[in-house]
Amino acid sequence: MLIRLAVCGAMAAVRLVELAYSRRNIRSAATSREGAWSRRTYPLIIAIHGIVIAGTLLRGREKPKWPWLLLLAAAQPVRAWVLFSLGPRWNARAAVASDMAIETGGPYRYLRHPNYAVVAVELFALPMAFGLERLATLASFANGLLLAVRIRDEERLLRQLPGYEEHFRDKARFVPGLF
């Protein structure tokens, strides 16, 4: 229980810090736009994260499956890389400031949406690490459906920014070299 409590507690704490950071970044942007689907999916995405963390804490097995826990841990430096690369441009709402500079360094050198890739790994690996295969599958499926519509919204706004199309035209969304 101690490992599960520590891991789920850390994941919950990180999510809360990210939400506060996101809110601050949106408030400090001169103007930012958010697509209709991004606005609609945001509460559902928050709910999925909460369900996965709480479900894993309450229903997970005592003994962790270490390969999944290591995958979860390995995703965290990539998340930090994303946050540091975007700095005040990062937010959890997929809001795009109209005067935002396109990030072409860090993980954005290789992918269009590295943060969503990290989230996909986390939503699958956390419940899998504690034996909750069904929760991992259902959460990943729901997250995939929500991201499918949210990313279209976000990219529509990003394409209006100078340099986005040129830099990301040949970049995969989630996995470098795939598609």
Secondary structure, 3 states (H helix, E strand, C coil): CHHHHHHHHHHHHHHHHHHHHHHHHHHHCCCEECCHHHHHHHHHHHHHHHHHHHHHHHHCCCCCCHHHHHHHHHHHHHHHHHHHHHHHHCCCCCCEECCCCCCCCHHHHCECCHHHHHHHHHHHHHHHHCCCHHHHHHHHHHHHHHHHHHHHHHHHHHCCCCCHHHHHCCCECCCCCCC
